[in-house]
Amino acid sequence: MTIFEKIVAGEIPCNKVLENEKFLAFRDINPRAPIHILIIPKKHFENIQEMDPALMGEMLSFIQELARFIGVDKSGYRLITNCGENGGQEVMHLHFHLLAGSKLGWDRSSANPQSTF
């Protein structure tokens, strides 16, 4: 069971920002921006590759609602998800990071210039 499943089950507390029957948004305990919120589906999906496309559409609506609720829908925010070990995913439960609250820079140091597609 992942830490996010334990949060959904109420076994671990979180600082909830917004919740409905399918999704939960809560503040990250190690924020990387003035506003750093994690958004998860309550049902377990390891990553975005496993996510049901119809449910992903509902999750997008939830994220848009969250952005309006916290007042960053007009000023802007960054939305990030990591997929798999090589993508930097640390918790194997689909989650998005919403970062906002200041003008965000971009750290290009982690990019691999030898990478090809």
N, CA, C and O atoms as a GROMACS GRO file, in nm:
protein
  468
    1MET      N    1   0.085  -0.118   0.000
    1MET     CA    2   0.000   0.000   0.000
    1MET      C    3   0.089   0.124   0.000
    1MET      O    4   0.180   0.135   0.082
    2THR      N    5   0.064   0.217  -0.092
    2THR     CA    6   0.144   0.339  -0.100
    2THR      C    7   0.101   0.439   0.007
    2THR      O    8  -0.006   0.426   0.067
    3ILE      N    9   0.185   0.538   0.029
    3ILE     CA   10   0.152   0.644   0.125
    3ILE      C   11   0.024   0.716   0.084
    3ILE      O   12  -0.054   0.756   0.171
    4PHE      N   13   0.000   0.732  -0.046
    4PHE     CA   14  -0.121   0.800  -0.091
    4PHE      C   15  -0.245   0.716  -0.064
    4PHE      O   16  -0.350   0.770  -0.030
    5GLU      N   17  -0.235   0.584  -0.077
    5GLU     CA   18  -0.348   0.498  -0.044
    5GLU      C   19  -0.378   0.507   0.106
    5GLU      O   20  -0.494   0.504   0.146
    6LYS      N   21  -0.273   0.519   0.187
    6LYS     CA   22  -0.293   0.534   0.332
    6LYS      C   23  -0.358   0.668   0.365
    6LYS      O   24  -0.438   0.677   0.458
    7ILE      N   25  -0.323   0.772   0.291
    7ILE     CA   26  -0.386   0.904   0.309
    7ILE      C   27  -0.533   0.895   0.273
    7ILE      O   28  -0.618   0.944   0.348
    8VAL      N   29  -0.565   0.834   0.159
    8VAL     CA   30  -0.704   0.819   0.116
    8VAL      C   31  -0.784   0.740   0.220
    8VAL      O   32  -0.899   0.773   0.249
    9ALA      N   33  -0.722   0.637   0.277
    9ALA     CA   34  -0.789   0.551   0.376
    9ALA      C   35  -0.802   0.619   0.513
    9ALA      O   36  -0.867   0.565   0.602
   10GLY      N   37  -0.739   0.737   0.531
   10GLY     CA   38  -0.746   0.807   0.658
   10GLY      C   39  -0.645   0.757   0.760
   10GLY      O   40  -0.651   0.796   0.877
   11GLU      N   41  -0.552   0.671   0.718
   11GLU     CA   42  -0.451   0.618   0.810
   11GLU      C   43  -0.339   0.719   0.836
   11GLU      O   44  -0.274   0.714   0.940
   12ILE      N   45  -0.317   0.808   0.741
   12ILE     CA   46  -0.215   0.913   0.753
   12ILE      C   47  -0.286   1.046   0.728
   12ILE      O   48  -0.357   1.060   0.628
   13PRO      N   49  -0.267   1.145   0.816
   13PRO     CA   50  -0.333   1.274   0.794
   13PRO      C   51  -0.267   1.352   0.681
   13PRO      O   52  -0.151   1.331   0.647
   14CYS      N   53  -0.344   1.443   0.624
   14CYS     CA   54  -0.291   1.534   0.523
   14CYS      C   55  -0.358   1.669   0.540
   14CYS      O   56  -0.461   1.680   0.607
   15ASN      N   57  -0.300   1.770   0.480
   15ASN     CA   58  -0.356   1.905   0.482
   15ASN      C   59  -0.439   1.920   0.355
   15ASN      O   60  -0.391   1.970   0.254
   16LYS      N   61  -0.566   1.877   0.364
   16LYS     CA   62  -0.656   1.877   0.247
   16LYS      C   63  -0.685   2.018   0.200
   16LYS      O   64  -0.703   2.110   0.279
   17VAL      N   65  -0.689   2.032   0.067
   17VAL     CA   66  -0.726   2.158   0.005
   17VAL      C   67  -0.862   2.143  -0.061
   17VAL      O   68  -0.947   2.232  -0.049
   18LEU      N   69  -0.883   2.031  -0.131
   18LEU     CA   70  -1.009   2.007  -0.202
   18LEU      C   71  -1.026   1.856  -0.216
   18LEU      O   72  -0.929   1.782  -0.231
   19GLU      N   73  -1.151   1.814  -0.211
   19GLU     CA   74  -1.178   1.670  -0.220
   19GLU      C   75  -1.317   1.649  -0.278
   19GLU      O   76  -1.409   1.727  -0.253
   20ASN      N   77  -1.330   1.541  -0.354
   20ASN     CA   78  -1.462   1.493  -0.394
   20ASN      C   79  -1.460   1.341  -0.383
   20ASN      O   80  -1.368   1.285  -0.325
   21GLU      N   81  -1.559   1.275  -0.436
   21GLU     CA   82  -1.568   1.130  -0.419
   21GLU      C   83  -1.458   1.054  -0.495
   21GLU      O   84  -1.431   0.939  -0.461
   22LYS      N   85  -1.394   1.115  -0.596
   22LYS     CA   86  -1.295   1.045  -0.677
   22LYS      C   87  -1.153   1.096  -0.663
   22LYS      O   88  -1.058   1.024  -0.695
   23PHE      N   89  -1.136   1.220  -0.617
   23PHE     CA   90  -1.003   1.282  -0.616
   23PHE      C   91  -0.978   1.356  -0.486
   23PHE      O   92  -1.072   1.396  -0.416
   24LEU      N   93  -0.850   1.375  -0.456
   24LEU     CA   94  -0.808   1.444  -0.335
   24LEU      C   95  -0.690   1.534  -0.369
   24LEU      O   96  -0.598   1.493  -0.440
   25ALA      N   97  -0.693   1.657  -0.319
   25ALA     CA   98  -0.583   1.752  -0.335
   25ALA      C   99  -0.539   1.794  -0.196
   25ALA      O  100  -0.621   1.832  -0.112
   26PHE      N  101  -0.407   1.789  -0.172
   26PHE     CA  102  -0.354   1.824  -0.040
   26PHE      C  103  -0.216   1.886  -0.056
   26PHE      O  104  -0.148   1.866  -0.157
   27ARG      N  105  -0.176   1.963   0.045
   27ARG     CA  106  -0.048   2.033   0.040
   27ARG      C  107   0.068   1.936   0.054
   27ARG      O  108   0.065   1.843   0.135
   28ASP      N  109   0.171   1.958  -0.028
   28ASP     CA  110   0.293   1.877  -0.022
   28ASP      C  111   0.368   1.909   0.107
   28ASP      O  112   0.377   2.025   0.146
   29ILE      N  113   0.421   1.806   0.173
   29ILE     CA  114   0.494   1.830   0.299
   29ILE      C  115   0.635   1.884   0.275
   29ILE      O  116   0.700   1.930   0.369
   30ASN      N  117   0.682   1.880   0.150
   30ASN     CA  118   0.814   1.933   0.116
   30ASN      C  119   0.798   2.025  -0.006
   30ASN      O  120   0.842   1.990  -0.116
   31PRO      N  121   0.734   2.142   0.013
   31PRO     CA  122   0.699   2.226  -0.101
   31PRO      C  123   0.819   2.279  -0.179
   31PRO      O  124   0.923   2.313  -0.121
   32ARG      N  125   0.803   2.285  -0.310
   32ARG     CA  126   0.905   2.338  -0.401
   32ARG      C  127   0.866   2.474  -0.457
   32ARG      O  128   0.939   2.530  -0.539
   33ALA      N  129   0.752   2.526  -0.413
   33ALA     CA  130   0.703   2.657  -0.456
   33ALA      C  131   0.614   2.709  -0.343
   33ALA      O  132   0.574   2.632  -0.256
   34PRO      N  133   0.582   2.839  -0.344
   34PRO     CA  134   0.493   2.892  -0.240
   34PRO      C  135   0.361   2.814  -0.228
   34PRO      O  136   0.309   2.795  -0.118
   35ILE      N  137   0.309   2.770  -0.341
   35ILE     CA  138   0.192   2.681  -0.342
   35ILE      C  139   0.237   2.552  -0.407
   35ILE      O  140   0.281   2.553  -0.522
   36HIS      N  141   0.227   2.442  -0.335
   36HIS     CA  142   0.264   2.310  -0.389
   36HIS      C  143   0.160   2.210  -0.339
   36HIS      O  144   0.160   2.171  -0.222
   37ILE      N  145   0.073   2.170  -0.430
   37ILE     CA  146  -0.038   2.082  -0.395
   37ILE      C  147  -0.027   1.954  -0.476
   37ILE      O  148   0.003   1.957  -0.596
   38LEU      N  149  -0.050   1.842  -0.411
   38LEU     CA  150  -0.055   1.712  -0.478
   38LEU      C  151  -0.200   1.677  -0.507
   38LEU      O  152  -0.287   1.698  -0.424
   39ILE      N  153  -0.225   1.624  -0.625
   39ILE     CA  154  -0.359   1.584  -0.667
   39ILE      C  155  -0.353   1.436  -0.703
   39ILE      O  156  -0.272   1.395  -0.786
   40ILE      N  157  -0.439   1.357  -0.640
   40ILE     CA  158  -0.439   1.212  -0.663
   40ILE      C  159  -0.579   1.161  -0.690
   40ILE      O  160  -0.677   1.215  -0.639
   41PRO      N  161  -0.589   1.054  -0.771
   41PRO     CA  162  -0.716   0.982  -0.776
   41PRO      C  163  -0.724   0.896  -0.650
   41PRO      O  164  -0.623   0.844  -0.604
   42LYS      N  165  -0.843   0.880  -0.596
   42LYS     CA  166  -0.858   0.795  -0.478
   42LYS      C  167  -0.840   0.648  -0.513
   42LYS      O  168  -0.793   0.569  -0.431
   43LYS      N  169  -0.877   0.613  -0.634
   43LYS     CA  170  -0.854   0.476  -0.681
   43LYS      C  171  -0.707   0.466  -0.723
   43LYS      O  172  -0.653   0.558  -0.783
   44HIS      N  173  -0.644   0.354  -0.691
   44HIS     CA  174  -0.502   0.338  -0.722
   44HIS      C  175  -0.477   0.312  -0.871
   44HIS      O  176  -0.534   0.220  -0.930
   45PHE      N  177  -0.392   0.394  -0.928
   45PHE     CA  178  -0.333   0.375  -1.061
   45PHE      C  179  -0.184   0.400  -1.039
   45PHE      O  180  -0.147   0.502  -0.981
   46GLU      N  181  -0.100   0.311  -1.085
   46GLU     CA  182   0.043   0.329  -1.060
   46GLU      C  183   0.095   0.458  -1.123
   46GLU      O  184   0.171   0.531  -1.060
   47ASN      N  185   0.056   0.484  -1.246
   47ASN     CA  186   0.100   0.605  -1.314
   47ASN      C  187   0.002   0.639  -1.426
   47ASN      O  188  -0.100   0.572  -1.442
   48ILE      N  189   0.034   0.741  -1.502
   48ILE     CA  190  -0.058   0.789  -1.605
   48ILE      C  191  -0.081   0.685  -1.716
   48ILE      O  192  -0.184   0.689  -1.784
   49GLN      N  193   0.012   0.595  -1.734
   49GLN     CA  194  -0.004   0.489  -1.835
   49GLN      C  195  -0.118   0.394  -1.799
   49GLN      O  196  -0.177   0.333  -1.887
   50GLU      N  197  -0.149   0.381  -1.671
   50GLU     CA  198  -0.256   0.293  -1.626
   50GLU      C  199  -0.390   0.364  -1.610
   50GLU      O  200  -0.493   0.299  -1.594
   51MET      N  201  -0.388   0.495  -1.616
   51MET     CA  202  -0.509   0.573  -1.587
   51MET      C  203  -0.615   0.553  -1.693
   51MET      O  204  -0.585   0.554  -1.813
   52ASP      N  205  -0.738   0.535  -1.650
   52ASP     CA  206  -0.852   0.526  -1.739
   52ASP      C  207  -0.874   0.662  -1.806
   52ASP      O  208  -0.887   0.762  -1.736
   53PRO      N  209  -0.878   0.668  -1.940
   53PRO     CA  210  -0.891   0.798  -2.007
   53PRO      C  211  -1.015   0.877  -1.968
   53PRO      O  212  -1.009   1.000  -1.957
   54ALA      N  213  -1.128   0.810  -1.947
   54ALA     CA  214  -1.250   0.882  -1.907
   54ALA      C  215  -1.232   0.943  -1.768
   54ALA      O  216  -1.273   1.057  -1.744
   55LEU      N  217  -1.172   0.868  -1.678
   55LEU     CA  218  -1.148   0.920  -1.544
   55LEU      C  219  -1.045   1.034  -1.548
   55LEU      O  220  -1.052   1.126  -1.467
   56MET      N  221  -0.950   1.026  -1.641
   56MET     CA  222  -0.851   1.134  -1.656
   56MET      C  223  -0.922   1.264  -1.692
   56MET      O  224  -0.883   1.371  -1.645
   57GLY      N  225  -1.025   1.255  -1.775
   57GLY     CA  226  -1.102   1.374  -1.808
   57GLY      C  227  -1.167   1.435  -1.684
   57GLY      O  228  -1.172   1.557  -1.669
   58GLU      N  229  -1.217   1.349  -1.598
   58GLU     CA  230  -1.276   1.397  -1.472
   58GLU      C  231  -1.169   1.459  -1.382
   58GLU      O  232  -1.194   1.557  -1.312
   59MET      N  233  -1.051   1.399  -1.385
   59MET     CA  234  -0.942   1.452  -1.303
   59MET      C  235  -0.901   1.590  -1.353
   59MET      O  236  -0.869   1.678  -1.273
   60LEU      N  237  -0.900   1.610  -1.484
   60LEU     CA  238  -0.870   1.740  -1.540
   60LEU      C  239  -0.970   1.844  -1.492
   60LEU      O  240  -0.932   1.956  -1.456
   61SER      N  241  -1.098   1.809  -1.490
   61SER     CA  242  -1.200   1.902  -1.439
   61SER      C  243  -1.175   1.934  -1.292
   61SER      O  244  -1.193   2.049  -1.250
   62PHE      N  245  -1.135   1.835  -1.214
   62PHE     CA  246  -1.104   1.856  -1.072
   62PHE      C  247  -0.985   1.951  -1.057
   62PHE      O  248  -0.986   2.039  -0.972
   63ILE      N  249  -0.882   1.932  -1.140
   63ILE     CA  250  -0.764   2.019  -1.134
   63ILE      C  251  -0.802   2.162  -1.171
   63ILE      O  252  -0.755   2.257  -1.107
   64GLN      N  253  -0.885   2.180  -1.271
   64GLN     CA  254  -0.931   2.313  -1.308
   64GLN      C  255  -1.010   2.378  -1.195
   64GLN      O  256  -0.994   2.496  -1.166
   65GLU      N  257  -1.096   2.299  -1.129
   65GLU     CA  258  -1.172   2.348  -1.014
   65GLU      C  259  -1.077   2.388  -0.901
   65GLU      O  260  -1.096   2.492  -0.838
   66LEU      N  261  -0.977   2.306  -0.876
   66LEU     CA  262  -0.877   2.335  -0.774
   66LEU      C  263  -0.806   2.468  -0.803
   66LEU      O  264  -0.792   2.552  -0.714
   67ALA      N  265  -0.763   2.486  -0.926
   67ALA     CA  266  -0.694   2.610  -0.964
   67ALA      C  267  -0.783   2.733  -0.940
   67ALA      O  268  -0.735   2.836  -0.892
   68ARG      N  269  -0.911   2.721  -0.972
   68ARG     CA  270  -1.003   2.832  -0.943
   68ARG      C  271  -1.019   2.852  -0.792
   68ARG      O  272  -1.018   2.964  -0.743
   69PHE      N  273  -1.032   2.741  -0.719
   69PHE     CA  274  -1.054   2.745  -0.574
   69PHE      C  275  -0.939   2.814  -0.501
   69PHE      O  276  -0.962   2.891  -0.408
   70ILE      N  277  -0.816   2.788  -0.543
   70ILE     CA  278  -0.700   2.850  -0.476
   70ILE      C  279  -0.657   2.982  -0.540
   70ILE      O  280  -0.564   3.047  -0.494
   71GLY      N  281  -0.727   3.020  -0.649
   71GLY     CA  282  -0.706   3.151  -0.710
   71GLY      C  283  -0.585   3.164  -0.800
   71GLY      O  284  -0.528   3.272  -0.813
   72VAL      N  285  -0.544   3.054  -0.864
   72VAL     CA  286  -0.430   3.062  -0.956
   72VAL      C  287  -0.469   3.036  -1.101
   72VAL      O  288  -0.383   3.029  -1.188
   73ASP      N  289  -0.598   3.021  -1.126
   73ASP     CA  290  -0.645   2.991  -1.261
   73ASP      C  291  -0.611   3.102  -1.360
   73ASP      O  292  -0.593   3.074  -1.478
   74LYS      N  293  -0.603   3.224  -1.314
   74LYS     CA  294  -0.571   3.337  -1.403
   74LYS      C  295  -0.422   3.371  -1.400
   74LYS      O  296  -0.366   3.406  -1.504
   75SER      N  297  -0.358   3.363  -1.285
   75SER     CA  298  -0.217   3.403  -1.273
   75SER      C  299  -0.122   3.295  -1.326
   75SER      O  300  -0.011   3.326  -1.369
   76GLY      N  301  -0.165   3.170  -1.323
   76GLY     CA  302  -0.086   3.062  -1.379
   76GLY      C  303  -0.030   2.966  -1.277
   76GLY      O  304  -0.016   2.998  -1.159
   77TYR      N  305   0.002   2.848  -1.325
   77TYR     CA  306   0.057   2.741  -1.241
   77TYR      C  307   0.125   2.640  -1.331
   77TYR      O  308   0.107   2.639  -1.452
   78ARG      N  309   0.204   2.555  -1.268
   78ARG     CA  310   0.269   2.445  -1.339
   78ARG      C  311   0.207   2.316  -1.289
   78ARG      O  312   0.184   2.300  -1.169
   79LEU      N  313   0.181   2.224  -1.380
   79LEU     CA  314   0.125   2.095  -1.346
   79LEU      C  315   0.223   1.988  -1.394
   79LEU      O  316   0.258   1.984  -1.512
   80ILE      N  317   0.267   1.901  -1.301
   80ILE     CA  318   0.371   1.802  -1.332
   80ILE      C  319   0.325   1.665  -1.288
   80ILE      O  320   0.267   1.649  -1.180
   81THR      N  321   0.351   1.564  -1.371
   81THR     CA  322   0.341   1.426  -1.327
   81THR      C  323   0.463   1.353  -1.378
   81THR      O  324   0.510   1.379  -1.489
   82ASN      N  325   0.514   1.262  -1.298
   82ASN     CA  326   0.627   1.180  -1.337
   82ASN      C  327   0.574   1.039  -1.361
   82ASN      O  328   0.484   0.993  -1.290
   83CYS      N  329   0.629   0.972  -1.460
   83CYS     CA  330   0.579   0.838  -1.496
   83CYS      C  331   0.695   0.739  -1.494
   83CYS      O  332   0.785   0.744  -1.578
   84GLY      N  333   0.692   0.649  -1.397
   84GLY     CA  334   0.792   0.544  -1.388
   84GLY      C  335   0.924   0.591  -1.330
   84GLY      O  336   0.948   0.710  -1.311
   85GLU      N  337   1.009   0.494  -1.302
   85GLU     CA  338   1.137   0.522  -1.237
   85GLU      C  339   1.224   0.618  -1.317
   85GLU      O  340   1.278   0.713  -1.260
   86ASN      N  341   1.237   0.596  -1.448
   86ASN     CA  342   1.320   0.685  -1.529
   86ASN      C  343   1.259   0.823  -1.546
   86ASN      O  344   1.329   0.919  -1.580
   87GLY      N  345   1.130   0.834  -1.523
   87GLY     CA  346   1.064   0.964  -1.528
   87GLY      C  347   1.070   1.040  -1.397
   87GLY      O  348   1.019   1.152  -1.387
   88GLY      N  349   1.132   0.979  -1.296
   88GLY     CA  350   1.147   1.045  -1.167
   88GLY      C  351   1.034   1.019  -1.069
   88GLY      O  352   1.026   1.085  -0.965
   89GLN      N  353   0.946   0.924  -1.100
   89GLN     CA  354   0.835   0.895  -1.009
   89GLN      C  355   0.888   0.827  -0.882
   89GLN      O  356   0.958   0.726  -0.890
   90GLU      N  357   0.853   0.883  -0.767
   90GLU     CA  358   0.899   0.828  -0.638
   90GLU      C  359   0.790   0.750  -0.567
   90GLU      O  360   0.818   0.648  -0.505
   91VAL      N  361   0.666   0.798  -0.574
   91VAL     CA  362   0.553   0.726  -0.514
   91VAL      C  363   0.476   0.664  -0.630
   91VAL      O  364   0.428   0.735  -0.719
   92MET      N  365   0.463   0.534  -0.627
   92MET     CA  366   0.401   0.462  -0.739
   92MET      C  367   0.248   0.462  -0.727
   92MET      O  368   0.183   0.358  -0.720
   93HIS      N  369   0.195   0.582  -0.724
   93HIS     CA  370   0.051   0.609  -0.728
   93HIS      C  371   0.040   0.737  -0.808
   93HIS      O  372   0.102   0.838  -0.774
   94LEU      N  373  -0.039   0.734  -0.915
   94LEU     CA  374  -0.051   0.852  -1.000
   94LEU      C  375  -0.078   0.977  -0.916
   94LEU      O  376  -0.167   0.978  -0.831
   95HIS      N  377   0.000   1.079  -0.941
   95HIS     CA  378  -0.022   1.207  -0.875
   95HIS      C  379   0.033   1.320  -0.961
   95HIS      O  380   0.128   1.303  -1.036
   96PHE      N  381  -0.030   1.434  -0.946
   96PHE     CA  382   0.013   1.555  -1.013
   96PHE      C  383   0.058   1.654  -0.906
   96PHE      O  384   0.002   1.660  -0.797
   97HIS      N  385   0.160   1.732  -0.940
   97HIS     CA  386   0.206   1.841  -0.856
   97HIS      C  387   0.156   1.970  -0.920
   97HIS      O  388   0.183   1.995  -1.037
   98LEU      N  389   0.082   2.051  -0.845
   98LEU     CA  390   0.044   2.183  -0.890
   98LEU      C  391   0.132   2.281  -0.815
   98LEU      O  392   0.128   2.290  -0.693
   99LEU      N  393   0.214   2.354  -0.891
   99LEU     CA  394   0.308   2.453  -0.834
   99LEU      C  395   0.264   2.592  -0.878
   99LEU      O  396   0.234   2.614  -0.995
  100ALA      N  397   0.261   2.684  -0.783
  100ALA     CA  398   0.216   2.820  -0.815
  100ALA      C  399   0.261   2.914  -0.704
  100ALA      O  400   0.332   2.875  -0.611
  101GLY      N  401   0.216   3.038  -0.715
  101GLY     CA  402   0.241   3.136  -0.610
  101GLY      C  403   0.357   3.230  -0.637
  101GLY      O  404   0.378   3.324  -0.561
  102SER      N  405   0.431   3.206  -0.743
  102SER     CA  406   0.539   3.295  -0.784
  102SER      C  407   0.572   3.262  -0.929
  102SER      O  408   0.526   3.162  -0.984
  103LYS      N  409   0.654   3.347  -0.990
  103LYS     CA  410   0.698   3.317  -1.126
  103LYS      C  411   0.798   3.202  -1.117
  103LYS      O  412   0.901   3.213  -1.051
  104LEU      N  413   0.766   3.092  -1.183
  104LEU     CA  414   0.848   2.971  -1.173
  104LEU      C  415   0.955   2.969  -1.281
  104LEU      O  416   0.929   3.000  -1.397
  105GLY      N  417   1.076   2.932  -1.241
  105GLY     CA  418   1.185   2.916  -1.337
  105GLY      C  419   1.184   2.774  -1.391
  105GLY      O  420   1.093   2.696  -1.364
  106TRP      N  421   1.288   2.741  -1.466
  106TRP     CA  422   1.300   2.608  -1.523
  106TRP      C  423   1.444   2.562  -1.509
  106TRP      O  424   1.535   2.625  -1.560
  107ASP      N  425   1.463   2.451  -1.438
  107ASP     CA  426   1.597   2.397  -1.418
  107ASP      C  427   1.626   2.299  -1.531
  107ASP      O  428   1.573   2.188  -1.533
  108ARG      N  429   1.710   2.339  -1.623
  108ARG     CA  430   1.741   2.254  -1.737
  108ARG      C  431   1.861   2.163  -1.709
  108ARG      O  432   1.902   2.086  -1.796
  109SER      N  433   1.918   2.172  -1.589
  109SER     CA  434   2.039   2.096  -1.558
  109SER      C  435   2.014   1.945  -1.558
  109SER      O  436   2.108   1.868  -1.577
  110SER      N  437   1.891   1.901  -1.536
  110SER     CA  438   1.863   1.758  -1.531
  110SER      C  439   1.837   1.698  -1.670
  110SER      O  440   1.825   1.577  -1.685
  111ALA      N  441   1.827   1.784  -1.770
  111ALA     CA  442   1.804   1.735  -1.906
  111ALA      C  443   1.929   1.667  -1.961
  111ALA      O  444   2.041   1.713  -1.936
  112ASN      N  445   1.910   1.560  -2.033
  112ASN     CA  446   2.022   1.488  -2.093
  112ASN      C  447   2.034   1.525  -2.240
  112ASN      O  448   1.949   1.488  -2.320
  113PRO      N  449   2.140   1.599  -2.277
  113PRO     CA  450   2.151   1.644  -2.417
  113PRO      C  451   2.176   1.528  -2.513
  113PRO      O  452   2.161   1.545  -2.634
  114GLN      N  453   2.214   1.411  -2.462
  114GLN     CA  454   2.239   1.295  -2.550
  114GLN      C  455   2.110   1.220  -2.581
  114GLN      O  456   2.110   1.128  -2.662
  115SER      N  457   2.003   1.259  -2.519
  115SER     CA  458   1.876   1.191  -2.536
  115SER      C  459   1.822   1.208  -2.678
  115SER      O  460   1.825   1.318  -2.734
  116THR      N  461   1.775   1.100  -2.737
  116THR     CA  462   1.712   1.107  -2.869
  116THR      C  463   1.576   1.039  -2.863
  116THR      O  464   1.551   0.957  -2.774
  117PHE      N  465   1.490   1.072  -2.956
  117PHE     CA  466   1.355   1.015  -2.959
  117PHE      C  467   1.336   0.930  -3.080
  117PHE      O  468   1.229   0.873  -3.100
   0.00000   0.00000   0.00000
